[in-house]
Amino acid sequence: MITNLALLSGGLATRLHPISLATPKALIDINGKLFIEHQLTMLKGQGITDIVICVGHMGDKIENFIGNGEKIGINVKYSYDGEKLLGTAGAIRKALPLLPETFFVMYGDSYPVTDFLKVSLFFESNNKQALMTIVENNDNLYRNNVIFEDGRIIKYDKKNITTEMRFIDYGLGIMNKECFNGIRKDEIFDLADIQKDLSDKGELIGYVIKEKTHEIGSFVGIEKFKKYESSQSHHRNQV
């Protein structure tokens, strides 16, 4: 199983102003526990042992709180964008020296509910450069961006939406280092552009997830995750 993960936690979180002007999304309180604590505890339970957190805006606050991950029981390292934010792909490109050849990628505001082992085994059984978890977006709460047919991602494009798109990316993926060969160090680049190029080349496989993902990228998402976490906590206490 793949046990390394790059966590993208360097964004400005403009949708969460004014809270995010002084606090990064990762450190938002969720029922008495910071969001990144929820994430890292979940990742440990999924078998992830080594995490590189790609940080930018107020990244020092995240590092000061989490440290090396010892108190959670995982190994944590940090990759800083520097003076300019590099975008999601640029941040991973800069972090590559800290990562193995293949690794999970997860957004810093997402909380995917799935079996990481099954996702890892599915990727390893296919000879492709990258994997994207996807979910069928029947209620159209978000803009669909994936055409998925016969077990294959035919097209992924966040900018040019078509009626054939019925799926949406889930916020968790797997990538090889070679996916970033075309990006210069410290170049500003978006991960969606890399994934679009991979889908055009037939190098991006899709893993369909039935469970609903959770995110704190918006105030609505925060409230929904609070309710989800509260229900999960109640369930754990009953067991």
C-alpha positions as CSV (number, residue, x, y, z in Angstrom):
1,M,0.0,0.0,0.0
2,I,1.1,3.6,-0.7
3,T,1.7,5.1,2.7
4,N,3.0,8.6,1.8
5,L,0.8,11.7,1.2
6,A,1.1,15.3,0.1
7,L,-1.4,17.5,1.9
8,L,-2.1,20.8,0.1
9,S,-2.6,23.4,2.8
10,G,-1.1,26.6,1.3
11,G,-4.2,28.5,0.0
12,L,-5.5,31.9,1.0
13,A,-9.0,30.6,1.8
14,T,-10.6,33.8,0.5
15,R,-14.1,32.2,0.8
16,L,-13.6,32.1,4.5
17,H,-12.9,35.8,5.1
18,P,-12.7,37.3,7.7
19,I,-11.8,34.1,9.7
20,S,-9.0,33.1,7.3
21,L,-7.3,36.5,7.5
22,A,-5.8,35.5,10.8
23,T,-6.3,31.7,10.8
24,P,-5.4,29.2,8.1
25,K,-8.2,26.7,7.2
26,A,-6.2,23.8,8.7
27,L,-6.5,25.4,12.1
28,I,-10.3,26.1,12.1
29,D,-11.9,24.6,15.2
30,I,-14.3,21.8,14.5
31,N,-16.1,20.7,17.7
32,G,-13.2,21.5,20.0
33,K,-10.5,20.0,17.7
34,L,-8.6,21.7,14.9
35,F,-9.5,20.5,11.4
36,I,-6.0,19.3,10.5
37,E,-6.1,17.1,13.7
38,H,-9.2,15.4,12.3
39,Q,-7.5,14.9,9.0
40,L,-4.2,13.5,10.3
41,T,-6.0,11.2,12.8
42,M,-8.1,9.9,9.9
43,L,-5.1,9.5,7.7
44,K,-3.2,7.5,10.4
45,G,-6.3,5.2,10.7
46,Q,-6.1,4.7,6.9
47,G,-2.5,3.5,7.1
48,I,-0.8,6.7,6.0
49,T,2.5,7.0,7.9
50,D,4.4,9.9,6.3
51,I,2.9,13.2,5.3
52,V,4.4,16.3,3.6
53,I,2.3,19.3,4.3
54,C,2.6,21.9,1.5
55,V,2.2,25.2,3.2
56,G,2.2,28.8,2.2
57,H,0.0,31.4,3.7
58,M,0.5,31.3,7.5
59,G,2.2,27.9,7.2
60,D,4.3,28.6,10.3
61,K,1.2,28.4,12.4
62,I,0.4,25.0,11.1
63,E,3.9,23.7,11.7
64,N,4.1,25.3,15.2
65,F,0.9,23.4,16.2
66,I,1.5,20.0,14.5
67,G,5.3,19.8,14.7
68,N,6.7,16.5,13.4
69,G,3.4,14.7,14.0
70,E,4.7,12.7,16.9
71,K,1.7,13.5,19.1
72,I,-0.6,12.0,16.5
73,G,1.7,9.1,15.7
74,I,2.7,9.9,12.2
75,N,5.8,11.5,10.5
76,V,5.2,15.0,9.2
77,K,7.5,17.2,7.1
78,Y,6.8,20.7,5.6
79,S,7.4,22.2,2.2
80,Y,7.0,26.0,2.1
81,D,6.0,27.8,-1.1
82,G,8.2,30.8,-0.2
83,E,7.5,34.5,-1.0
84,K,5.0,33.6,-3.7
85,L,2.2,31.1,-3.7
86,L,3.0,28.4,-6.3
87,G,-0.4,26.9,-6.9
88,T,-1.3,23.4,-6.1
89,A,0.9,21.7,-8.7
90,G,3.8,24.1,-8.1
91,A,3.6,23.4,-4.4
92,I,3.9,19.6,-5.0
93,R,6.7,20.1,-7.5
94,K,8.7,21.9,-4.8
95,A,8.0,19.2,-2.3
96,L,9.1,16.3,-4.5
97,P,12.5,15.9,-2.8
98,L,10.6,15.0,0.4
99,L,8.3,12.5,-1.4
100,P,8.8,8.9,-2.7
101,E,8.2,8.0,-6.4
102,T,4.4,7.5,-5.8
103,F,2.2,9.2,-3.2
104,F,-1.4,10.2,-2.3
105,V,-2.4,13.8,-2.9
106,M,-5.1,15.4,-0.8
107,Y,-6.5,18.9,-0.5
108,G,-6.0,20.7,2.8
109,D,-9.7,21.5,3.2
110,S,-11.1,18.0,2.3
111,Y,-12.0,15.0,4.4
112,P,-12.6,12.1,2.0
113,V,-14.5,9.1,3.4
114,T,-13.2,6.0,1.6
115,D,-10.9,3.0,2.0
116,F,-7.4,4.2,1.1
117,L,-6.1,0.7,0.8
118,K,-8.6,-0.2,-1.9
119,V,-7.7,3.0,-3.8
120,S,-4.0,2.2,-3.5
121,L,-4.5,-1.4,-4.7
122,F,-6.6,-0.2,-7.7
123,F,-3.9,2.2,-8.7
124,E,-1.2,-0.4,-8.4
125,S,-3.1,-2.8,-10.6
126,N,-3.1,-0.3,-13.4
127,N,-0.1,0.9,-15.3
128,K,-0.9,4.6,-15.3
129,Q,0.8,7.8,-14.0
130,A,-2.0,9.1,-11.8
131,L,-5.4,8.3,-10.2
132,M,-8.3,10.5,-9.4
133,T,-11.1,9.6,-7.1
134,I,-14.4,10.7,-8.5
135,V,-18.1,10.7,-7.4
136,E,-21.3,10.8,-9.4
137,N,-22.7,14.3,-8.9
138,N,-26.4,13.5,-9.2
139,D,-27.6,16.5,-7.2
140,N,-25.4,19.0,-9.1
141,L,-24.5,20.9,-6.0
142,Y,-21.1,21.5,-7.6
143,R,-20.1,21.8,-11.3
144,N,-19.4,18.4,-12.9
145,N,-16.0,18.2,-14.5
146,V,-15.4,14.5,-15.5
147,I,-16.6,12.3,-18.3
148,F,-16.3,8.8,-17.0
149,E,-17.3,5.9,-19.3
150,D,-16.6,2.1,-19.3
151,G,-14.3,2.4,-16.3
152,R,-12.2,5.2,-17.9
153,I,-11.8,8.9,-17.4
154,I,-12.5,10.2,-20.9
155,K,-12.1,13.8,-20.1
156,Y,-11.3,16.0,-17.0
157,D,-11.7,19.7,-17.4
158,K,-12.7,22.3,-14.7
159,K,-12.8,25.2,-17.2
160,N,-14.8,23.8,-20.1
161,I,-17.9,22.1,-18.6
162,T,-20.0,20.0,-20.9
163,T,-23.4,18.3,-20.5
164,E,-21.7,14.9,-20.8
165,M,-19.9,15.4,-17.5
166,R,-21.8,13.6,-14.7
167,F,-18.9,13.1,-12.3
168,I,-16.7,15.4,-10.1
169,D,-13.3,15.0,-8.6
170,Y,-13.4,13.9,-5.0
171,G,-10.3,15.6,-3.5
172,L,-8.1,12.6,-3.2
173,G,-5.7,11.2,-5.8
174,I,-2.4,9.3,-6.4
175,M,0.4,10.6,-8.5
176,N,3.9,9.7,-9.7
177,K,6.7,12.1,-9.6
178,E,6.9,12.0,-13.4
179,C,3.6,13.8,-13.6
180,F,5.5,17.0,-12.7
181,N,8.3,16.7,-15.2
182,G,7.0,19.6,-17.2
183,I,7.0,22.1,-14.3
184,R,10.1,24.1,-13.4
185,K,11.0,24.5,-9.7
186,D,9.2,27.5,-8.1
187,E,6.8,27.7,-11.2
188,I,3.2,28.7,-10.5
189,F,1.0,25.9,-11.7
190,D,-2.4,24.4,-10.9
191,L,-2.9,20.7,-10.3
192,A,-6.1,20.7,-12.3
193,D,-4.1,21.6,-15.4
194,I,-1.7,18.7,-14.8
195,Q,-4.6,16.3,-14.4
196,K,-6.3,17.6,-17.5
197,D,-3.2,16.9,-19.5
198,L,-2.9,13.4,-18.0
199,S,-6.6,12.7,-18.9
200,D,-5.9,13.8,-22.5
201,K,-3.0,11.4,-22.7
202,G,-5.0,8.5,-21.2
203,E,-2.7,8.5,-18.1
204,L,-5.4,9.4,-15.5
205,I,-7.5,6.5,-14.1
206,G,-10.7,7.0,-12.2
207,Y,-11.8,5.4,-9.0
208,V,-15.5,5.8,-8.2
209,I,-16.4,6.5,-4.6
210,K,-20.0,6.2,-3.4
211,E,-19.5,7.9,0.0
212,K,-20.0,11.7,0.3
213,T,-16.9,13.7,0.8
214,H,-16.6,16.5,3.3
215,E,-14.8,19.9,3.0
216,I,-14.3,23.1,5.0
217,G,-13.7,25.4,2.0
218,S,-16.9,27.3,2.7
219,F,-19.0,28.2,5.7
220,V,-21.6,25.8,4.6
221,G,-19.0,23.0,4.4
222,I,-17.8,23.8,7.9
223,E,-21.2,23.5,9.4
224,K,-21.9,20.2,7.5
225,F,-18.6,18.8,8.6
226,K,-19.3,19.8,12.2
227,K,-22.6,17.8,12.1
228,Y,-20.8,14.8,10.4
229,E,-18.0,14.8,13.0
230,S,-20.5,15.1,15.8
231,S,-22.4,12.1,14.6
232,Q,-19.2,10.1,14.1
233,S,-18.1,11.0,17.6
234,H,-21.4,9.9,19.1
235,H,-21.1,6.6,17.2
236,R,-17.6,6.0,18.5
237,N,-18.7,6.6,22.0
238,Q,-21.5,4.1,21.6
239,V,-19.2,1.3,20.5
